[in-house]
């Protein structure tokens, strides 16, 4: 699972555009230029996986070209381009123009196709614009997708794009463990989500929803719990409504992991309490304050659950760690 990282900031100012042009010509078979001869600020990460690659780009204003010469010497794969909705993205859109496919403007939270066998231009106008791209093997993906060539730019499923973005960015962490079994599972999940986003054939869609989509939904639900654990009113119905799925669906996902929604939330809260009790400010924070801070409404219930989980009372844990 090779990982490649590039930043124009690593080069002297006068060499940055040339360095970016050389590197992108080598790794993506494209040409770059900047408007008004601006000095580019480009950060790129590339993760190579079986059957696909993930690229993560943050850039200043930039114009990307794939011309006829690039097409002649390139492959016929295609790329799913995603504009992630991020806090620090500046909410900047970018525009894609592809021969025989037309123009499309991708706002944050949306995506589109780029075809390697056609000339095209991508224009980044924002001061800081993000793009997440998944280069997909046509040989692998075309048989899975029902509407591959039906429209100039097929409408992509918004929920799938959200899950696909989350799963892809997790794999873009530089220190991601290179476990072959785990990598294969995550790659298959991306394949399932990408196919569903683009309109998978009905028979494959059933498989993809039972595997890649369910994994992505479970990851999203767990992430939400880990963010909102402190809410005393954190409930199954509230969580299901946020994710557009039924409470019974969430129960079933936890059942498959031999646990329950209630037990998972309890464990998260107990772990958070443990960290607060053993942290640098532990000696100055009343235990009762910690109880409510991690989402418990009943101190007595917290004390019983904590001792059952860690075999020590909260006060004993704090005394051991702060002594």
C-alpha beads as a LAMMPS data file, in Angstrom:
LAMMPS data file: protein, C-alpha beads

323 atoms
322 bonds

1 atom types
1 bond types

-500.0 500.0 xlo xhi
-500.0 500.0 ylo yhi
-500.0 500.0 zlo zhi

Masses

1 110.0

Atoms # bond

1 1 1 0.000 0.000 0.000
2 1 1 2.486 2.606 -1.242
3 1 1 2.198 6.182 0.014
4 1 1 3.551 9.213 -1.892
5 1 1 3.661 12.753 -0.519
6 1 1 4.525 15.998 -2.302
7 1 1 4.491 19.694 -1.382
8 1 1 5.617 22.688 -3.394
9 1 1 6.766 24.218 -0.085
10 1 1 9.677 21.762 -0.150
11 1 1 11.213 23.607 -3.131
12 1 1 12.666 27.099 -3.569
13 1 1 10.033 29.596 -4.720
14 1 1 11.451 29.904 -8.229
15 1 1 11.372 26.107 -8.718
16 1 1 7.884 25.357 -7.393
17 1 1 5.866 25.494 -10.603
18 1 1 8.457 23.436 -12.507
19 1 1 8.636 20.869 -9.718
20 1 1 4.836 20.564 -9.615
21 1 1 4.654 20.211 -13.396
22 1 1 7.300 17.466 -13.451
23 1 1 5.769 15.477 -10.604
24 1 1 2.187 15.645 -11.914
25 1 1 3.321 14.722 -15.411
26 1 1 4.930 11.612 -13.917
27 1 1 2.233 10.478 -11.497
28 1 1 -0.964 11.613 -13.254
29 1 1 -0.059 12.259 -16.914
30 1 1 -1.364 15.853 -16.813
31 1 1 -0.021 19.383 -17.290
32 1 1 -0.319 22.280 -14.821
33 1 1 -0.296 26.027 -15.075
34 1 1 -1.197 28.839 -12.702
35 1 1 -3.257 31.938 -13.545
36 1 1 -1.207 35.101 -13.986
37 1 1 2.008 33.154 -13.347
38 1 1 1.239 32.834 -9.635
39 1 1 3.528 30.758 -7.428
40 1 1 1.531 27.620 -6.600
41 1 1 0.919 26.210 -3.136
42 1 1 0.111 22.543 -3.685
43 1 1 0.052 19.667 -1.223
44 1 1 -0.556 16.165 -2.528
45 1 1 -0.828 12.708 -1.008
46 1 1 -1.237 9.531 -3.037
47 1 1 -2.148 6.075 -1.747
48 1 1 -1.798 3.138 -4.168
49 1 1 -4.170 0.211 -3.608
50 1 1 -5.090 -2.895 -5.639
51 1 1 -7.351 -1.777 -8.495
52 1 1 -7.504 1.880 -7.461
53 1 1 -5.488 4.789 -6.129
54 1 1 -6.503 7.656 -3.840
55 1 1 -5.227 11.170 -4.337
56 1 1 -5.695 14.014 -1.865
57 1 1 -4.916 17.527 -3.100
58 1 1 -4.993 20.949 -1.470
59 1 1 -4.112 23.748 -3.860
60 1 1 -4.076 27.461 -4.550
61 1 1 -5.551 28.684 -7.893
62 1 1 -4.522 26.150 -10.536
63 1 1 -5.476 24.958 -14.015
64 1 1 -4.979 21.275 -14.838
65 1 1 -4.902 20.056 -18.471
66 1 1 -5.129 16.632 -20.083
67 1 1 -4.475 17.186 -23.796
68 1 1 -4.566 14.856 -26.804
69 1 1 -0.945 13.871 -26.338
70 1 1 -1.641 12.836 -22.737
71 1 1 -4.615 10.778 -23.907
72 1 1 -2.579 9.030 -26.606
73 1 1 0.079 7.996 -24.119
74 1 1 -2.235 7.288 -21.194
75 1 1 -4.750 4.658 -20.114
76 1 1 -8.537 4.425 -20.388
77 1 1 -9.266 4.411 -16.650
78 1 1 -11.488 7.030 -15.075
79 1 1 -11.352 9.092 -11.901
80 1 1 -14.072 9.893 -9.417
81 1 1 -13.455 13.479 -8.294
82 1 1 -14.878 14.507 -4.924
83 1 1 -15.067 17.927 -3.318
84 1 1 -15.223 17.124 0.416
85 1 1 -17.181 19.368 2.736
86 1 1 -14.479 20.259 5.257
87 1 1 -14.275 22.903 7.950
88 1 1 -11.053 24.409 6.540
89 1 1 -11.864 23.958 2.841
90 1 1 -13.106 27.506 2.311
91 1 1 -16.228 26.050 0.660
92 1 1 -14.572 26.463 -2.744
93 1 1 -15.992 24.847 -5.849
94 1 1 -13.970 23.772 -8.864
95 1 1 -14.951 23.243 -12.496
96 1 1 -14.366 20.238 -14.733
97 1 1 -14.608 20.420 -18.534
98 1 1 -14.301 17.135 -20.451
99 1 1 -14.472 16.584 -24.188
100 1 1 -17.782 14.965 -25.244
101 1 1 -18.974 15.057 -21.635
102 1 1 -19.531 18.756 -20.997
103 1 1 -18.873 21.059 -18.052
104 1 1 -19.740 20.609 -14.415
105 1 1 -19.104 22.723 -11.332
106 1 1 -18.431 20.690 -8.200
107 1 1 -19.419 22.393 -4.968
108 1 1 -18.372 21.017 -1.566
109 1 1 -20.186 17.762 -0.878
110 1 1 -20.506 16.826 -4.551
111 1 1 -18.441 14.980 -7.133
112 1 1 -18.095 14.109 -10.802
113 1 1 -16.224 11.930 -13.298
114 1 1 -13.007 12.600 -15.158
115 1 1 -12.201 10.261 -18.048
116 1 1 -8.554 9.539 -18.820
117 1 1 -9.343 8.700 -22.465
118 1 1 -10.674 12.219 -23.176
119 1 1 -9.006 15.644 -23.095
120 1 1 -10.179 17.866 -20.282
121 1 1 -9.515 20.774 -17.954
122 1 1 -9.997 21.190 -14.201
123 1 1 -9.991 24.749 -12.879
124 1 1 -9.343 25.529 -9.207
125 1 1 -10.160 29.171 -8.474
126 1 1 -10.288 29.333 -4.664
127 1 1 -7.363 30.442 -2.548
128 1 1 -7.394 27.011 -0.895
129 1 1 -9.315 24.268 -2.643
130 1 1 -9.489 20.562 -1.809
131 1 1 -9.981 17.581 -4.077
132 1 1 -10.177 13.899 -3.273
133 1 1 -9.827 11.682 -6.323
134 1 1 -10.158 7.959 -6.765
135 1 1 -8.596 6.604 -9.921
136 1 1 -10.554 3.480 -10.829
137 1 1 -9.615 0.657 -13.149
138 1 1 -12.091 0.589 -16.042
139 1 1 -11.566 -3.162 -16.389
140 1 1 -12.572 -3.645 -12.760
141 1 1 -15.404 -1.119 -12.455
142 1 1 -17.184 -0.929 -15.788
143 1 1 -18.877 -4.364 -15.397
144 1 1 -20.215 -3.288 -11.980
145 1 1 -21.876 -0.039 -13.033
146 1 1 -25.267 0.133 -14.724
147 1 1 -25.206 3.709 -15.992
148 1 1 -21.541 4.125 -16.841
149 1 1 -21.995 5.768 -20.262
150 1 1 -25.678 6.734 -20.136
151 1 1 -25.328 10.443 -19.409
152 1 1 -22.680 13.156 -19.734
153 1 1 -22.293 13.305 -15.954
154 1 1 -24.304 10.749 -13.968
155 1 1 -25.845 12.023 -10.720
156 1 1 -23.832 10.593 -7.837
157 1 1 -25.457 9.304 -4.665
158 1 1 -24.869 11.842 -1.870
159 1 1 -24.826 9.347 1.006
160 1 1 -22.310 7.145 -0.786
161 1 1 -20.066 10.140 -1.480
162 1 1 -20.096 11.013 2.230
163 1 1 -19.099 7.497 3.258
164 1 1 -16.602 7.234 0.408
165 1 1 -14.932 10.481 1.467
166 1 1 -14.666 9.390 5.092
167 1 1 -13.237 5.945 4.231
168 1 1 -10.771 7.383 1.694
169 1 1 -9.424 10.064 4.033
170 1 1 -8.831 7.462 6.726
171 1 1 -6.609 5.576 4.296
172 1 1 -4.734 8.788 3.486
173 1 1 -3.240 8.962 6.978
174 1 1 0.500 8.651 6.490
175 1 1 0.998 6.229 9.382
176 1 1 -1.879 3.963 8.353
177 1 1 -0.935 0.385 9.311
178 1 1 0.057 -1.779 6.337
179 1 1 -1.907 -4.859 7.384
180 1 1 -2.641 -6.892 4.199
181 1 1 -5.925 -8.349 5.457
182 1 1 -7.194 -5.003 6.732
183 1 1 -6.039 -3.230 3.560
184 1 1 -7.926 -5.693 1.358
185 1 1 -11.097 -5.222 3.415
186 1 1 -10.831 -1.429 3.191
187 1 1 -10.115 -1.570 -0.544
188 1 1 -13.170 -3.760 -1.110
189 1 1 -15.224 -1.314 0.923
190 1 1 -14.105 1.568 -1.317
191 1 1 -14.959 -0.462 -4.410
192 1 1 -18.441 -1.178 -3.054
193 1 1 -19.073 2.461 -2.134
194 1 1 -17.731 3.790 -5.432
195 1 1 -19.926 1.385 -7.403
196 1 1 -23.014 2.345 -5.367
197 1 1 -22.247 6.048 -5.804
198 1 1 -22.056 5.630 -9.572
199 1 1 -25.080 3.340 -9.942
200 1 1 -24.163 -0.309 -9.481
201 1 1 -26.031 -3.094 -11.273
202 1 1 -28.844 -4.422 -9.094
203 1 1 -27.174 -7.773 -8.397
204 1 1 -23.889 -6.175 -7.355
205 1 1 -25.713 -3.401 -5.453
206 1 1 -27.216 -6.019 -3.130
207 1 1 -23.744 -7.328 -2.318
208 1 1 -22.287 -3.817 -1.941
209 1 1 -25.025 -2.673 0.440
210 1 1 -24.562 -5.747 2.595
211 1 1 -20.807 -5.263 2.802
212 1 1 -19.160 -1.933 1.952
213 1 1 -22.142 0.287 2.741
214 1 1 -22.932 -1.447 6.027
215 1 1 -19.283 -1.113 7.105
216 1 1 -19.293 2.572 6.187
217 1 1 -22.556 3.229 8.029
218 1 1 -21.270 1.445 11.114
219 1 1 -18.070 3.498 11.044
220 1 1 -20.121 6.707 10.723
221 1 1 -22.427 5.749 13.601
222 1 1 -19.481 4.891 15.867
223 1 1 -17.734 8.144 14.957
224 1 1 -20.903 10.081 15.826
225 1 1 -21.132 8.338 19.193
226 1 1 -17.493 9.149 19.931
227 1 1 -18.197 12.810 19.174
228 1 1 -21.501 13.139 21.069
229 1 1 -20.894 10.714 23.952
230 1 1 -21.233 13.622 26.436
231 1 1 -24.911 14.166 25.585
232 1 1 -27.074 12.767 28.342
233 1 1 -29.898 12.423 25.805
234 1 1 -27.836 10.435 23.281
235 1 1 -30.447 7.948 22.084
236 1 1 -30.876 5.376 19.348
237 1 1 -33.771 7.227 17.676
238 1 1 -31.791 10.489 17.594
239 1 1 -28.782 8.767 16.049
240 1 1 -30.868 6.857 13.491
241 1 1 -32.558 10.072 12.331
242 1 1 -29.192 11.807 11.891
243 1 1 -27.936 8.995 9.641
244 1 1 -31.154 8.413 7.712
245 1 1 -31.500 4.797 8.799
246 1 1 -33.841 2.956 11.147
247 1 1 -33.155 2.197 14.820
248 1 1 -33.566 -1.507 14.051
249 1 1 -30.834 -1.251 11.375
250 1 1 -28.415 0.172 13.939
251 1 1 -29.363 -2.512 16.457
252 1 1 -28.717 -5.195 13.829
253 1 1 -25.275 -3.770 12.983
254 1 1 -24.215 -3.882 16.640
255 1 1 -25.728 -7.353 17.033
256 1 1 -23.464 -8.581 14.224
257 1 1 -20.479 -7.400 16.296
258 1 1 -21.820 -9.285 19.341
259 1 1 -22.571 -6.110 21.256
260 1 1 -25.373 -3.554 21.489
261 1 1 -25.848 0.163 20.971
262 1 1 -26.291 0.640 24.727
263 1 1 -23.144 -1.321 25.604
264 1 1 -21.079 0.507 22.986
265 1 1 -22.152 3.935 24.289
266 1 1 -21.503 2.817 27.871
267 1 1 -17.995 1.629 26.984
268 1 1 -17.155 4.878 25.179
269 1 1 -18.297 6.938 28.162
270 1 1 -16.389 4.774 30.633
271 1 1 -13.212 5.061 28.544
272 1 1 -13.614 8.850 28.396
273 1 1 -14.097 8.949 32.164
274 1 1 -10.996 6.800 32.669
275 1 1 -8.883 9.187 30.579
276 1 1 -10.169 12.190 32.526
277 1 1 -9.471 10.457 35.843
278 1 1 -5.900 9.697 34.800
279 1 1 -5.180 12.917 32.908
280 1 1 -2.996 15.855 33.984
281 1 1 -5.944 17.715 35.569
282 1 1 -7.397 14.664 37.322
283 1 1 -6.482 15.770 40.837
284 1 1 -8.347 19.065 40.420
285 1 1 -11.576 17.770 38.866
286 1 1 -14.322 16.403 41.143
287 1 1 -15.425 12.895 40.162
288 1 1 -19.056 14.013 40.092
289 1 1 -18.157 16.640 37.499
290 1 1 -16.508 13.957 35.352
291 1 1 -19.619 11.763 35.660
292 1 1 -21.850 14.372 34.037
293 1 1 -19.145 15.537 31.653
294 1 1 -19.033 12.143 29.906
295 1 1 -22.815 11.825 29.584
296 1 1 -23.963 9.912 32.685
297 1 1 -27.140 11.148 34.363
298 1 1 -26.869 8.914 37.440
299 1 1 -23.658 8.926 39.544
300 1 1 -24.588 5.679 41.304
301 1 1 -24.993 3.888 37.992
302 1 1 -21.655 5.306 36.825
303 1 1 -19.797 4.056 39.923
304 1 1 -21.185 0.515 39.549
305 1 1 -20.468 0.364 35.810
306 1 1 -16.958 1.806 36.208
307 1 1 -15.957 -0.692 38.903
308 1 1 -17.344 -3.577 36.868
309 1 1 -15.417 -2.438 33.791
310 1 1 -12.042 -1.589 35.398
311 1 1 -12.215 -3.586 38.691
312 1 1 -11.395 -0.441 40.675
313 1 1 -13.501 2.447 41.915
314 1 1 -12.962 5.806 40.144
315 1 1 -11.269 7.265 43.238
316 1 1 -8.859 4.318 43.392
317 1 1 -7.933 4.675 39.718
318 1 1 -7.248 8.365 40.197
319 1 1 -5.172 7.751 43.323
320 1 1 -3.052 5.120 41.541
321 1 1 -2.380 7.336 38.529
322 1 1 -1.736 10.604 40.373
323 1 1 0.353 9.242 43.239

Bonds

1 1 1 2
2 1 2 3
3 1 3 4
4 1 4 5
5 1 5 6
6 1 6 7
7 1 7 8
8 1 8 9
9 1 9 10
10 1 10 11
11 1 11 12
12 1 12 13
13 1 13 14
14 1 14 15
15 1 15 16
16 1 16 17
17 1 17 18
18 1 18 19
19 1 19 20
20 1 20 21
21 1 21 22
22 1 22 23
23 1 23 24
24 1 24 25
25 1 25 26
26 1 26 27
27 1 27 28
28 1 28 29
29 1 29 30
30 1 30 31
31 1 31 32
32 1 32 33
33 1 33 34
34 1 34 35
35 1 35 36
36 1 36 37
37 1 37 38
38 1 38 39
39 1 39 40
40 1 40 41
41 1 41 42
42 1 42 43
43 1 43 44
44 1 44 45
45 1 45 46
46 1 46 47
47 1 47 48
48 1 48 49
49 1 49 50
50 1 50 51
51 1 51 52
52 1 52 53
53 1 53 54
54 1 54 55
55 1 55 56
56 1 56 57
57 1 57 58
58 1 58 59
59 1 59 60
60 1 60 61
61 1 61 62
62 1 62 63
63 1 63 64
64 1 64 65
65 1 65 66
66 1 66 67
67 1 67 68
68 1 68 69
69 1 69 70
70 1 70 71
71 1 71 72
72 1 72 73
73 1 73 74
74 1 74 75
75 1 75 76
76 1 76 77
77 1 77 78
78 1 78 79
79 1 79 80
80 1 80 81
81 1 81 82
82 1 82 83
83 1 83 84
84 1 84 85
85 1 85 86
86 1 86 87
87 1 87 88
88 1 88 89
89 1 89 90
90 1 90 91
91 1 91 92
92 1 92 93
93 1 93 94
94 1 94 95
95 1 95 96
96 1 96 97
97 1 97 98
98 1 98 99
99 1 99 100
100 1 100 101
101 1 101 102
102 1 102 103
103 1 103 104
104 1 104 105
105 1 105 106
106 1 106 107
107 1 107 108
108 1 108 109
109 1 109 110
110 1 110 111
111 1 111 112
112 1 112 113
113 1 113 114
114 1 114 115
115 1 115 116
116 1 116 117
117 1 117 118
118 1 118 119
119 1 119 120
120 1 120 121
121 1 121 122
122 1 122 123
123 1 123 124
124 1 124 125
125 1 125 126
126 1 126 127
127 1 127 128
128 1 128 129
129 1 129 130
130 1 130 131
131 1 131 132
132 1 132 133
133 1 133 134
134 1 134 135
135 1 135 136
136 1 136 137
137 1 137 138
138 1 138 139
139 1 139 140
140 1 140 141
141 1 141 142
142 1 142 143
143 1 143 144
144 1 144 145
145 1 145 146
146 1 146 147
147 1 147 148
148 1 148 149
149 1 149 150
150 1 150 151
151 1 151 152
152 1 152 153
153 1 153 154
154 1 154 155
155 1 155 156
156 1 156 157
157 1 157 158
158 1 158 159
159 1 159 160
160 1 160 161
161 1 161 162
162 1 162 163
163 1 163 164
164 1 164 165
165 1 165 166
166 1 166 167
167 1 167 168
168 1 168 169
169 1 169 170
170 1 170 171
171 1 171 172
172 1 172 173
173 1 173 174
174 1 174 175
175 1 175 176
176 1 176 177
177 1 177 178
178 1 178 179
179 1 179 180
180 1 180 181
181 1 181 182
182 1 182 183
183 1 183 184
184 1 184 185
185 1 185 186
186 1 186 187
187 1 187 188
188 1 188 189
189 1 189 190
190 1 190 191
191 1 191 192
192 1 192 193
193 1 193 194
194 1 194 195
195 1 195 196
196 1 196 197
197 1 197 198
198 1 198 199
199 1 199 200
200 1 200 201
201 1 201 202
202 1 202 203
203 1 203 204
204 1 204 205
205 1 205 206
206 1 206 207
207 1 207 208
208 1 208 209
209 1 209 210
210 1 210 211
211 1 211 212
212 1 212 213
213 1 213 214
214 1 214 215
215 1 215 216
216 1 216 217
217 1 217 218
218 1 218 219
219 1 219 220
220 1 220 221
221 1 221 222
222 1 222 223
223 1 223 224
224 1 224 225
225 1 225 226
226 1 226 227
227 1 227 228
228 1 228 229
229 1 229 230
230 1 230 231
231 1 231 232
232 1 232 233
233 1 233 234
234 1 234 235
235 1 235 236
236 1 236 237
237 1 237 238
238 1 238 239
239 1 239 240
240 1 240 241
241 1 241 242
242 1 242 243
243 1 243 244
244 1 244 245
245 1 245 246
246 1 246 247
247 1 247 248
248 1 248 249
249 1 249 250
250 1 250 251
251 1 251 252
252 1 252 253
253 1 253 254
254 1 254 255
255 1 255 256
256 1 256 257
257 1 257 258
258 1 258 259
259 1 259 260
260 1 260 261
261 1 261 262
262 1 262 263
263 1 263 264
264 1 264 265
265 1 265 266
266 1 266 267
267 1 267 268
268 1 268 269
269 1 269 270
270 1 270 271
271 1 271 272
272 1 272 273
273 1 273 274
274 1 274 275
275 1 275 276
276 1 276 277
277 1 277 278
278 1 278 279
279 1 279 280
280 1 280 281
281 1 281 282
282 1 282 283
283 1 283 284
284 1 284 285
285 1 285 286
286 1 286 287
287 1 287 288
288 1 288 289
289 1 289 290
290 1 290 291
291 1 291 292
292 1 292 293
293 1 293 294
294 1 294 295
295 1 295 296
296 1 296 297
297 1 297 298
298 1 298 299
299 1 299 300
300 1 300 301
301 1 301 302
302 1 302 303
303 1 303 304
304 1 304 305
305 1 305 306
306 1 306 307
307 1 307 308
308 1 308 309
309 1 309 310
310 1 310 311
311 1 311 312
312 1 312 313
313 1 313 314
314 1 314 315
315 1 315 316
316 1 316 317
317 1 317 318
318 1 318 319
319 1 319 320
320 1 320 321
321 1 321 322
322 1 322 323
